[in-house]
Amino acid sequence: MQFLKNKPLKELKILKEALVRARQEKGLTNDGLAKAVCLNKWQIKEMEESDSYLYFYSMQIKIHAARRIGNYLGLIESDYLKNLDDCV
């Protein structure tokens, strides 16, 4: 198993589909997940639908939030975060 935590955050890509699928499998709404991980429902929506970070102050904060969400949903980091080099 490869751990991605030592990689610079700018080289990571959030796999939105994996987060959406895991949330839906747990029967959670965006609102329910937001409350569970102490985020705003708009942040959850952005996490699942956009590569931008309008509701986050930086991509590093968005990656940190993705880790919090993934952990809550019981995912391993490699399920929802990938190296950009691996995605081309």
N, C-alpha and C positions, 0 to 999 in steps of 0.2 A: 504494500500500500504506500502510495506516495503522498507525503504531506505537503501542502501548498503554503503553509503559514510563513515560511521563510522567503517566499517570493515577493518581490516588490508588488504592491497592490495595483500599480498601473498596468501590469502585465496580465491581470486576471480578467476573465469575462464571466459575468453572471449568466447562468443558463436558466433563463426565466421560465421556460416550459417545465423544467424539473420542479421548481418551486410551486408553480400553479398546480401541477399534477399531484404533488404531495399534499398541498392544502386541500384540494378537492377530495382526495382519498380519505382524509381525516374528517371530511364533512364540515369544514370551516368556511365561513364567508370571509371576504376581505376585512370586514369590520371586526369579526370575531378574532381573526388572527392578529389584527392590529392591537386589539386590547390585550391579548395574551402576551405579546412581545413588547408592549409599551411603545408602539409606534402609532402614527396617524394613518387612517385608512387611505389617505391620498398617497402616503409613502408606500404602502403595500401595493396600491394600484400602479404607481410608477415602477416599483421593483419588478412587477410582473409584465409590464407592457412597454417599457421604454429603456433605452440605453443611456438616457440623460440622467442628470442628477439635480433637477429643478427643485425638488423638495428636500434634497440633501445638500449640505454645503460643499461637499467634495465627493469625488469618487471613492476616496478612502473611507469616508463615513458610510457611503452606500454599501461598500464591500463588508464593512463591520456589521451593518444591519442585516445583510444577506446571511452572514454567519450566524447571527442571533436567530433569524427565521429558520434557517436550515437545521440548526441545533434543536430548536423547539419542535420541528416537524420530524425529527429523528433521522435526518439524512446525514450521510458522511460528506465531508467537504468536496470530495472529487465528484459527487453526484451533481452539484450545482455551481461549482467554480472550476473553470478550466484556464490553463495557460493560453494566451492569445496565440502562441506558436503552435499549440495543438489544434487550434480551431481553423487553421487555414488549409 
